């Protein structure tokens, strides 16, 4: 699998004729399809609750998502199973929210867009991003609208086809709500997939967090009810050097 993915990257980057649709090229440049991803992260949060944080995110296509934040006691988990958002302290269920306005739902949709594979789903409208909307350093971009959703997401890619920037309206309670931007950098291969190891998160024009990837586990094995029971979420061990 690793050899196949790296060969796919080499073919896309090494062939001047491989100029198919941007979305396909971007997925190939990353190393192929990514049906799920577990990330362990260290972050320096600047706004809301400033300080050094650690969290884990678990994503599965099309939009299932958990954000687990380490605390001095039990971790806090916010999970979206595609229908309902649930909050937990440790394994204890604290609240549920099935409304379309649930904050984590907007976060999950943003992560689905960043995943790229979710943009291949029926009903997703993907169009070229006008050059005037591209951030510095990007060469091409896409705009995406998900079925039944009002938000328009913007994605920008570098000359190698790697996603370097994404933006869209997100409710990031407890940090704030508004136009979220993610600036991706420091790309490295993790288990055959090229992933950013640095992410700068901005709400509006203000940076609220700088994120550093500690470990990534692509395509994890997930229990059917993992996004309803955080005790069943997969681990992703952090190497000692990090």
C-alpha positions as CSV (number, residue, x, y, z in Angstrom):
1,X,0.0,0.0,0.0
2,X,2.8,2.4,0.9
3,X,4.7,1.7,-2.4
4,X,1.5,2.1,-4.4
5,X,0.7,5.5,-2.8
6,X,4.2,6.9,-3.2
7,X,4.2,5.7,-6.9
8,X,0.9,7.5,-7.3
9,X,2.4,10.7,-5.9
10,X,5.4,10.4,-8.2
11,X,3.3,9.8,-11.3
12,X,1.2,12.9,-10.6
13,X,4.1,15.2,-9.8
14,X,6.4,13.9,-12.5
15,X,4.1,14.0,-15.5
16,X,3.4,17.3,-17.1
17,X,0.5,15.7,-19.0
18,X,-1.3,14.6,-15.8
19,X,-3.6,17.6,-15.7
20,X,-7.0,16.2,-14.9
21,X,-9.5,17.8,-12.6
22,X,-7.9,19.6,-9.7
23,X,-9.8,17.6,-7.0
24,X,-8.5,14.3,-8.4
25,X,-5.0,15.7,-8.7
26,X,-5.0,16.9,-5.1
27,X,-6.1,13.6,-3.8
28,X,-3.5,11.8,-5.8
29,X,-0.8,14.3,-4.6
30,X,-1.7,13.5,-1.0
31,X,-1.2,9.9,-1.7
32,X,-4.7,8.7,-2.6
33,X,-8.1,8.3,-0.9
34,X,-8.3,8.9,2.8
35,X,-11.4,7.4,4.3
36,X,-10.5,8.2,7.9
37,X,-7.8,9.8,9.9
38,X,-6.8,10.0,13.6
39,X,-4.6,13.0,14.6
40,X,-2.8,13.7,17.8
41,X,-2.0,17.4,18.1
42,X,-0.2,19.9,20.3
43,X,-1.6,23.5,20.0
44,X,-0.7,26.9,21.3
45,X,-4.1,28.6,21.7
46,X,-4.0,32.4,21.7
47,X,-7.6,33.4,22.0
48,X,-10.5,32.4,24.3
49,X,-8.5,30.1,26.6
50,X,-4.9,30.8,25.9
51,X,-2.2,28.3,26.6
52,X,-0.7,24.9,25.6
53,X,-3.4,22.4,24.7
54,X,-3.4,18.8,23.4
55,X,-6.2,17.2,21.5
56,X,-7.1,14.3,19.3
57,X,-9.3,14.4,16.2
58,X,-10.9,11.4,14.6
59,X,-12.6,11.8,11.2
60,X,-14.4,9.3,8.9
61,X,-15.9,10.0,5.5
62,X,-18.4,11.5,4.9
63,X,-18.6,13.8,8.0
64,X,-18.3,11.8,11.2
65,X,-16.0,13.6,13.6
66,X,-14.8,13.6,17.2
67,X,-12.7,16.2,18.9
68,X,-11.2,15.0,22.2
69,X,-9.5,17.6,24.4
70,X,-7.1,16.6,27.1
71,X,-7.7,18.2,30.6
72,X,-6.1,17.8,34.0
73,X,-8.7,15.2,34.7
74,X,-10.9,13.2,32.3
75,X,-10.8,14.3,28.6
76,X,-13.7,16.2,27.1
77,X,-15.1,14.6,23.9
78,X,-17.3,16.3,21.3
79,X,-18.6,13.8,18.8
80,X,-20.8,14.0,15.7
81,X,-22.1,10.7,14.2
82,X,-23.6,12.3,11.1
83,X,-26.8,13.1,12.8
84,X,-26.3,14.0,16.5
85,X,-23.6,15.9,18.4
86,X,-22.8,14.4,21.8
87,X,-20.5,15.8,24.5
88,X,-18.8,13.6,27.1
89,X,-16.6,14.1,30.1
90,X,-14.6,10.9,30.1
91,X,-17.1,8.2,29.2
92,X,-20.1,10.1,30.8
93,X,-22.6,11.6,28.4
94,X,-23.2,15.3,29.3
95,X,-25.4,16.6,26.4
96,X,-26.8,15.8,23.0
97,X,-27.8,18.2,20.2
98,X,-29.4,17.1,17.0
99,X,-30.0,20.6,15.7
100,X,-28.5,21.8,12.4
101,X,-26.9,24.7,14.3
102,X,-24.9,22.4,16.7
103,X,-21.4,24.0,16.8
104,X,-19.5,20.8,16.3
105,X,-21.5,20.0,13.2
106,X,-20.1,23.0,11.4
107,X,-16.6,21.9,12.5
108,X,-17.2,18.4,11.2
109,X,-18.3,19.7,7.8
110,X,-15.2,21.9,7.6
111,X,-13.0,18.8,8.3
112,X,-15.0,16.9,5.7
113,X,-14.2,19.6,3.1
114,X,-10.5,19.5,4.1
115,X,-10.5,15.7,3.7
116,X,-11.2,16.2,0.0
117,X,-12.7,12.7,-0.6
118,X,-16.0,13.9,0.8
119,X,-16.2,16.4,-2.0
120,X,-16.8,13.5,-4.4
121,X,-20.2,12.7,-2.8
122,X,-23.4,13.1,-4.8
123,X,-24.8,16.6,-4.6
124,X,-21.6,18.4,-3.7
125,X,-21.0,21.4,-6.1
126,X,-17.4,22.0,-6.8
127,X,-16.3,24.9,-9.0
128,X,-12.9,26.7,-9.7
129,X,-12.0,29.3,-7.2
130,X,-11.5,32.7,-8.9
131,X,-7.8,33.8,-8.9
132,X,-8.7,36.9,-6.9
133,X,-9.7,34.7,-4.0
134,X,-6.4,32.7,-3.9
135,X,-4.1,33.4,-0.9
136,X,-0.4,34.1,-1.5
137,X,1.6,31.0,-2.5
138,X,-1.4,29.2,-4.0
139,X,-1.7,28.4,-7.7
140,X,-5.2,26.9,-8.0
141,X,-8.3,26.7,-5.9
142,X,-11.8,25.2,-5.6
143,X,-15.1,26.5,-4.1
144,X,-17.4,23.8,-2.6
145,X,-21.0,23.8,-1.4
146,X,-22.3,20.8,0.4
147,X,-25.9,19.5,-0.2
148,X,-28.4,21.4,1.9
149,X,-25.7,23.7,3.5
150,X,-25.5,27.5,3.1
151,X,-21.8,27.8,3.5
152,X,-19.4,28.2,0.6
153,X,-16.0,26.7,1.4
154,X,-12.8,27.8,-0.4
155,X,-9.8,25.6,-0.9
156,X,-6.4,26.6,-2.3
157,X,-3.5,24.3,-3.5
158,X,0.2,24.8,-4.3
159,X,2.0,23.9,-7.4
160,X,2.4,20.3,-6.2
161,X,-1.4,20.0,-5.7
162,X,-1.2,20.0,-1.9
163,X,-3.9,21.7,0.0
164,X,-2.3,24.7,1.7
165,X,-5.4,26.8,2.7
166,X,-9.1,26.3,3.5
167,X,-11.8,28.7,4.6
168,X,-15.4,28.6,5.5
169,X,-17.9,29.7,8.2
170,X,-17.5,27.6,11.4
171,X,-18.8,27.7,15.0
172,X,-15.7,26.8,17.1
173,X,-17.3,27.0,20.5
174,X,-15.7,27.8,23.0
175,X,-13.2,29.7,20.8
176,X,-15.7,31.7,18.7
177,X,-17.7,31.7,15.5
178,X,-17.0,33.2,12.1
179,X,-14.9,32.8,8.9
180,X,-12.4,30.1,9.8
181,X,-9.2,29.9,7.9
182,X,-6.7,27.1,8.1
183,X,-3.2,27.6,6.7
184,X,-1.4,24.2,6.2
185,X,2.4,23.8,6.0
186,X,5.4,21.5,6.8
187,X,4.2,18.6,4.7
188,X,5.6,15.2,5.4
189,X,4.7,11.6,4.6
190,X,2.9,9.7,7.3
191,X,2.2,6.0,6.5
192,X,2.2,6.8,2.8
193,X,0.0,9.9,3.0
194,X,1.4,13.4,2.7
195,X,0.0,15.5,5.6
196,X,0.6,19.0,7.0
197,X,2.5,19.0,10.3
198,X,1.7,22.6,11.0
199,X,-1.7,24.4,10.8
200,X,-2.4,28.0,11.7
201,X,-6.0,28.6,12.5
202,X,-7.6,32.0,12.1
203,X,-11.0,33.3,13.0
204,X,-11.5,36.3,10.8
205,X,-8.1,37.9,10.5
206,X,-6.9,36.9,14.0
207,X,-4.8,33.7,14.7
208,X,-6.4,31.8,17.5
209,X,-4.3,28.7,17.5
210,X,-1.1,27.2,16.0
211,X,-1.3,23.5,15.7
212,X,1.6,20.9,15.5
213,X,0.9,17.4,14.4
214,X,2.4,14.8,16.8
215,X,1.1,11.6,15.2
216,X,-1.3,10.6,12.4
217,X,-2.9,7.3,11.8
218,X,-4.7,7.1,8.4
219,X,-7.6,4.8,7.7
220,X,-8.1,3.5,11.2
221,X,-10.3,0.6,12.1
222,X,-13.4,2.2,13.6
223,X,-16.2,0.5,15.6
224,X,-19.7,1.0,14.2
225,X,-20.7,3.1,17.2
226,X,-17.3,4.9,17.8
227,X,-18.8,8.3,17.2
228,X,-21.4,7.7,19.8
229,X,-19.1,6.1,22.4
230,X,-15.7,7.8,22.8
231,X,-14.3,4.8,24.7
232,X,-14.4,3.0,21.3
233,X,-12.4,5.6,19.4
234,X,-9.0,4.4,18.1
235,X,-5.7,5.5,19.7
236,X,-2.9,7.0,17.7
237,X,0.4,6.6,19.7
238,X,2.8,9.6,19.7
239,X,6.4,8.6,19.0
240,X,8.7,9.3,21.9
241,X,10.7,11.9,19.9
242,X,7.7,14.2,19.7
